Amino acid sequence: MIFRDQFSFAFGNLHKTRLRTILTAAGVMIGIGAMTSMVSVGVGTQQRVMQAFGEENLLTAVMVRPGYASESQAEPPPALDADAIEEIRRLDGVRDAYPILNIPGMLRIGGEQFFQTLEGMPARFLKEQIEQNRIKLLAGRPYEPGERDVIILSQRAAGRLLPEGVERDTLLGQRVSFVVARAPGGRDTVDPGAGSRITPGELVLPPALESLPISDMLKQFSFGLFEAVELNLEVIGIIEGAGTLTDFLGISLWVPIELVEPLYARSFRNLETILTGDIRGDEYAIVQVLTEDVIAVSAVQEGLREMGFRGESILDQIAEIRRAFVLMNGFLAMIGGISLLVAAMMIVNTLVMAVMERTREIGLLKALGASNRDVMRLFLTEAGVIGLLGGVGGIVLGKVVAEITNAIANYQFERVGEVSVDLVVFPLWLIAGGIAFAMVVSLAAGYYPSRRAARVDPVVALRHF
């Protein structure tokens, strides 16, 4: 039997049982649709995370922390202070280094106040991020070296400060105040900036703490133990922070690092420090080091160890992250594959019924000279056509379901003030793989019915005439 006749017979037989064929192909379509939609969301999430790593320089960044104290060491580990940063900058392969300074406090604008985190960023690094398109400047301008009383908001932070429907550009030029709690004395006696002021006394507690039964005790206990430093800042720019990890974590207010550093040394960063009086002093908790390229990361980490510091890079965990995504995508594909298994049973049932109904036809074909292999190919072709129809339809269904899932997720993000993201990716390998997998499953399911059809005795089959 030539291939043209083979396909002609297969399509003709499927057309005779249109309803059964459509229902069977629909089962395959649902299975492929469920599998591809889940995998597309998993792949999209993976790409978003890796994109965020790239936007934040995480692949070429090393997070430096103080070394561990050991009883076997005669001297304590070196201090991670300004002198140490200068020494780190001189290491081979280091492009830049600066401390990570985040201070929680109360942001006030108009009659509203929000509990936020202020992050100090060097002007040179901010400018570099904008020039390399890692950060998109939506409005205004970046601050210049030497500027102090200015602030840049992320798109997410700007959305929180404005009523719905108001353009974010209206924030440019406005003054906001940021209140920080700090212990008096120390090197933070430096003027925090022109237009800012230091107000000794009680702080206005955040709403979450104000409602606690111990709020009065906190106010009485803290009176005289800290000062309320109010920074008066001008909004000069708004950036897009949709893909950045810092904005995802809520660090969405950026100011010159020179403004934050005098306050960081003796600031209270959480409830524990208010109760215990534990402050950081002149040392830094974390310093970010940017290397020249990915290859230099290992050498810089070795140099940091020789200095007595701990250098951690995302490259140390990147293999684990990729492995976790592979497992997640495999798990999602397995869930969708359960539906495909049900579809395979439907194909077996459809073709077995076809063999029983077409016994006389099979006998006639064999009497006319068709071999067992010809009969097998005929039924396998029918199974392959069902798989092809179901695979193509499943890709379309999976795309629709994935887009609906993405729309629902973004709707929930927007309700809580988050920035919408695209979590769906349909690469070519997923489309081709989904169709190919549907055909393989269909052919495997059609193997038993085709073997059963090939074993039909033509003499017995012709008795039904």
C-alpha positions in Angstrom: 0.0 0.0 0.0 1.5 3.3 -1.1 1.6 6.3 1.3 -1.0 8.2 -0.6 -3.6 5.4 -0.3 -2.6 5.0 3.3 -3.4 8.6 4.2 -6.5 8.6 2.0 -7.9 5.5 3.9 -6.9 7.0 7.3 -8.6 10.4 6.7 -11.6 8.7 5.2 -12.1 6.4 8.2 -11.7 9.3 10.6 -14.2 11.4 8.7 -16.8 8.6 9.0 -16.6 8.8 12.8 -16.3 12.6 13.1 -17.7 12.9 16.5 -15.6 10.2 18.0 -12.5 11.6 16.3 -13.2 15.1 17.6 -13.8 13.9 21.2 -10.6 11.9 21.2 -8.5 14.7 19.7 -10.1 17.0 22.3 -8.8 14.8 25.0 -5.3 15.1 23.6 -5.7 18.8 23.2 -6.7 19.2 26.9 -3.7 17.2 28.0 -1.2 19.1 25.8 -2.9 22.4 26.7 -2.6 21.7 30.5 1.0 20.6 30.2 2.3 23.5 27.9 0.4 26.2 29.9 2.0 25.1 33.1 5.4 24.8 31.6 5.2 28.2 29.9 4.4 29.9 33.2 7.3 28.1 34.9 9.7 29.0 32.0 8.4 32.6 32.1 9.0 32.9 35.9 12.5 31.5 35.4 13.3 34.1 32.7 12.0 36.9 34.9 14.2 35.9 37.8 17.3 35.5 35.6 16.4 38.9 34.0 16.2 40.5 37.4 19.6 39.0 38.2 21.1 40.6 35.2 19.4 44.0 35.8 20.8 44.1 39.3 24.3 43.1 38.4 24.0 40.1 40.5 26.0 37.9 38.2 29.0 40.1 38.7 28.3 41.2 42.2 29.9 39.9 45.4 28.2 40.6 48.8 30.9 41.1 51.4 30.2 40.4 55.1 32.5 40.5 58.2 34.5 37.4 58.9 33.6 34.9 61.7 35.3 35.2 65.1 37.2 32.0 66.0 38.7 30.9 69.3 41.8 29.6 67.4 42.4 33.1 66.1 44.6 35.4 68.2 43.0 38.5 66.8 39.3 39.3 66.1 38.2 39.5 62.4 38.9 42.8 60.6 36.3 45.5 60.7 34.3 46.0 57.6 34.5 49.8 57.6 35.4 52.7 55.2 39.1 51.8 55.3 38.3 48.2 54.4 36.2 49.4 51.4 39.1 51.4 50.1 41.3 48.3 50.4 38.7 46.1 48.6 38.6 48.6 45.7 42.3 48.0 45.1 41.8 44.3 44.6 42.4 43.0 41.0 39.1 42.6 39.1 37.1 45.0 41.3 35.2 47.7 39.4 33.5 49.4 42.3 32.5 48.8 46.0 30.1 50.6 48.2 28.2 49.7 51.4 24.5 48.6 51.4 22.8 51.2 53.6 19.1 50.7 54.2 17.3 52.7 56.9 13.7 52.1 57.8 11.6 55.1 58.7 8.4 57.1 58.1 7.8 58.7 54.7 5.5 61.7 54.9 3.9 63.6 52.1 0.9 65.9 52.5 -1.2 64.4 55.2 -0.2 60.8 54.5 2.6 58.7 56.0 4.0 55.4 55.0 6.5 53.0 56.6 9.3 52.6 54.0 13.0 51.9 53.6 15.5 54.4 52.4 18.4 53.1 50.4 21.7 55.0 49.8 23.1 54.6 46.3 26.2 56.3 44.9 25.5 58.8 42.1 28.1 57.2 39.9 26.4 53.8 40.2 22.9 55.2 39.5 24.1 57.0 36.4 25.9 53.8 35.2 22.6 51.8 35.6 20.7 54.3 33.6 23.3 54.5 30.8 23.3 50.7 30.5 19.5 50.6 30.4 19.4 48.4 33.6 17.3 51.2 35.1 14.8 53.2 33.0 14.3 56.9 34.0 10.6 57.5 33.5 10.6 61.2 34.6 13.0 63.8 36.0 16.7 63.3 36.3 19.3 61.3 38.4 21.1 63.1 41.2 24.6 64.3 40.6 27.7 63.7 42.8 27.6 66.2 45.7 23.8 66.6 45.8 22.3 65.7 49.2 18.6 66.6 49.8 17.1 64.8 46.9 15.3 61.5 46.4 14.4 59.3 43.5 11.2 57.1 43.7 10.6 53.9 41.9 7.5 53.5 39.8 6.0 51.3 42.5 6.6 53.9 45.3 5.3 56.7 43.2 2.1 54.8 42.6 1.6 54.4 46.4 2.0 58.2 47.0 -0.5 59.3 44.4 -4.3 59.0 44.1 -5.5 56.7 41.3 -5.4 58.5 37.9 -2.9 61.2 38.8 0.2 61.4 36.6 3.4 60.5 38.4 5.2 63.5 36.9 3.2 65.7 39.4 5.6 64.4 42.2 8.6 66.0 40.6 9.7 69.1 42.6 7.6 68.2 45.6 9.0 68.0 49.0 8.7 64.9 51.1 10.0 64.2 54.6 11.6 61.0 55.9 11.8 60.5 59.7 14.6 58.2 61.0 15.3 57.1 64.6 18.9 57.3 65.7 21.0 57.3 68.9 22.5 60.7 69.7 26.3 61.2 69.5 28.9 59.4 67.5 29.9 60.4 63.9 26.3 61.0 63.1 26.6 64.5 64.5 27.3 65.5 60.9 24.5 67.7 59.5 22.1 65.3 57.7 21.5 68.0 55.1 20.4 71.5 54.5 16.6 71.8 55.0 16.6 68.8 57.3 16.4 69.0 61.1 17.0 66.9 64.2 14.1 66.8 66.6 14.9 65.1 70.0 12.0 63.2 71.6 9.5 60.6 70.8 8.9 59.3 67.3 5.5 58.8 65.8 5.2 55.0 65.7 4.1 53.2 62.6 0.4 52.2 62.5 1.3 48.5 63.1 3.2 49.4 66.3 0.8 52.2 67.4 -2.0 49.6 67.8 0.0 47.3 70.0 -0.6 47.3 73.8 3.1 48.1 74.4 3.0 51.3 72.2 2.8 53.6 75.3 5.7 51.7 76.9 7.8 52.0 73.7 7.3 55.8 73.6 8.2 56.2 77.3 11.1 53.8 77.1 12.5 55.4 74.0 12.2 59.1 75.2 15.6 60.5 75.4 17.3 57.4 74.1 17.0 58.4 70.4 16.5 61.4 68.2 13.9 61.8 65.5 15.9 63.0 62.4 13.6 64.4 59.8 15.0 64.6 56.3 13.5 67.2 54.0 13.9 65.8 50.4 13.0 67.0 46.9 11.7 64.4 44.5 13.8 64.8 41.3 13.2 61.5 39.5 11.1 58.5 39.0 12.5 55.2 37.7 11.1 52.0 36.5 11.6 49.3 39.1 9.4 46.5 37.7 12.2 44.1 37.1 14.5 44.9 39.9 14.9 42.7 43.0 15.4 45.7 45.3 12.0 47.2 44.3 10.4 43.7 44.7 11.7 43.7 48.3 10.3 47.1 49.0 13.5 49.2 48.8 12.0 51.8 46.5 13.4 55.1 47.8 16.9 56.0 46.6 19.0 58.9 47.9 22.7 59.9 47.7 24.7 57.5 49.8 26.4 60.5 51.5 23.0 61.4 53.0 22.3 58.0 54.5 25.8 57.1 55.8 25.9 59.5 58.7 22.5 58.3 59.9 23.2 54.6 59.3 25.9 54.3 61.9 23.6 54.9 64.8 20.1 54.3 63.4 17.6 51.9 65.0 16.6 49.4 62.3 14.1 47.3 64.1 12.1 46.8 67.3 15.0 44.7 68.8 17.4 47.6 68.5 15.0 50.0 70.2 14.6 47.7 73.2 18.2 46.6 73.5 20.0 49.8 72.3 22.1 47.7 70.0 23.5 49.9 67.1 25.8 49.2 64.3 28.6 51.8 64.9 31.1 52.6 62.3 31.1 49.1 60.7 29.0 48.0 57.8 26.9 44.9 57.7 27.1 44.3 53.9 29.3 45.8 51.2 28.5 45.2 47.6 31.5 44.7 45.3 31.1 44.9 41.5 33.6 42.9 39.5 34.9 43.6 36.0 33.2 40.5 34.6 31.8 37.1 35.7 35.2 35.4 35.3 36.7 37.8 37.9 34.2 36.8 40.6 36.2 33.8 41.9 39.5 35.7 42.1 37.8 38.5 44.0 36.2 36.1 46.4 39.6 34.6 47.1 41.1 38.0 47.7 38.3 38.8 50.2 39.0 35.6 52.1 42.7 36.5 52.4 41.6 39.9 53.9 39.4 38.1 56.5 36.0 38.8 54.9 33.3 36.5 53.6 32.4 37.1 49.9 29.2 35.6 48.6 28.1 35.5 45.0 24.9 34.4 43.3 27.1 32.2 41.1 27.6 30.0 44.2 23.9 29.2 44.2 23.1 29.6 40.5 23.3 25.8 39.9 20.9 25.1 42.7 18.5 27.8 41.4 18.5 26.3 37.9 18.0 22.8 39.4 15.1 24.1 41.4 13.5 25.5 38.2 14.1 22.3 36.3 12.3 20.3 39.1 9.5 22.9 39.2 8.9 22.7 35.4 9.1 18.9 35.5 6.5 18.8 38.2 4.2 21.1 36.3 4.6 19.1 33.1 3.9 15.9 35.1 0.6 17.4 36.3 -0.4 18.2 32.7 0.8 14.8 31.6 -1.9 13.1 33.8 -4.5 14.6 31.4 -2.5 13.4 28.5 -2.5 9.8 29.9 -6.3 9.9 30.1 -6.3 11.1 26.4 -4.1 8.1 25.5 -6.7 5.7 27.0 -9.3 7.4 24.8 -7.2 6.8 21.7 -6.8 3.1 22.6 -10.6 2.9 23.1 -11.3 4.7 19.8 -9.0 2.5 17.7 -10.1 -0.7 19.4 -13.7 0.1 18.6 -12.6 0.9 15.0 -11.0 -2.5 14.7 -14.1 -4.3 15.9 -16.3 -2.2 13.6 -14.1 -2.6 10.5 -13.4 -6.3 10.6 -14.9 -6.9 7.2 -12.9 -4.0 5.7 -9.6 -5.4 7.2 -10.4 -8.8 5.8 -11.1 -7.4 2.3 -7.8 -5.4 2.4 -5.9 -8.5 3.2 -7.7 -10.5 0.5 -6.6 -7.8 -2.0 -3.0 -8.2 -1.0 -2.5 -5.8 2.0 0.1 -7.1 4.4 0.0 -7.1 8.2 2.5 -4.1 8.1 0.1 -2.2 5.8 -2.8 -2.7 8.2 -0.7 -1.6 11.1 0.5 1.5 9.3 -3.1 2.4 8.4 -4.2 2.4 12.1 -1.0 4.1 13.3 -1.6 6.8 10.7 -5.1 7.4 12.2 -3.6 7.6 15.7 -0.9 10.0 14.4 -3.5 12.3 12.8 -5.5 12.4 16.0 -2.3 13.2 17.9 -1.4 16.0 15.4 -4.8 17.6 15.6 -4.8 17.4 19.4 -1.2 18.7 19.6 -1.9 21.8 17.5 -5.1 22.5 19.3 -3.4 21.9 22.7 -0.7 24.5 21.9 -3.4 27.1 21.1 -5.4 26.1 24.2 -2.3 26.2 26.4 -1.4 29.7 25.1 -4.9 31.0 25.9 -5.0 29.4 29.3 -1.5 30.8 30.1 -2.5 34.3 29.0 -5.6 34.1 31.2 -3.6 32.9 34.1 -1.1 35.8 33.6 -3.9 38.3 33.4 -5.5 37.1 36.6 -2.1 37.2 38.4 -1.4 40.7 37.2 -4.9 41.8 38.3 -4.1 40.5 41.8 -0.7 42.3 41.7 -2.4 45.6 40.8 -4.9 45.2 43.5 -2.2 45.2 46.1 -0.1 47.9 44.4 2.4 45.7 42.7 3.8 46.2 39.2 2.4 43.9 36.5 4.8 41.4 34.9 4.7 39.0 32.0 5.0 35.5 33.4 4.2 33.6 30.1 6.9 32.5 27.6 6.1 30.1 24.7 9.5 29.3 23.1 9.8 27.4 19.9 11.0 24.3 21.6 7.9 24.2 23.8 5.6 24.4 20.8 7.5 21.8 18.8 7.9 19.6 21.8 4.2 19.8 22.7 3.2 18.7 19.2 5.8 16.0 19.0 4.9 14.7 22.4 1.2 14.5 21.5 2.1 12.5 18.4 4.4 10.1 20.3 1.8 9.4 22.9 -0.9 8.9 20.2 1.3 6.5 18.3 2.2 4.6 21.4 -1.5 4.4 22.3 -2.4 3.2 18.8 0.2 0.4 18.8 -2.0 -2.2 20.5 -5.1 -1.6 18.3 -2.9 -1.7 15.2 -1.4 -5.0 16.2 -4.8 -6.4 16.9 -6.0 -5.3 13.5 -3.0 -6.8 11.8 -3.7 -10.2 13.4 -7.2 -10.4 12.0 -7.6 -13.6 9.9 -8.9 -12.6 6.5 -10.9 -15.9 6.1 -12.8 -15.3 9.3 -13.3 -11.6 8.5 -14.8 -12.4 5.1 -17.4 -14.6 6.7 -19.1 -11.5 7.9 -20.1 -10.5 4.4 
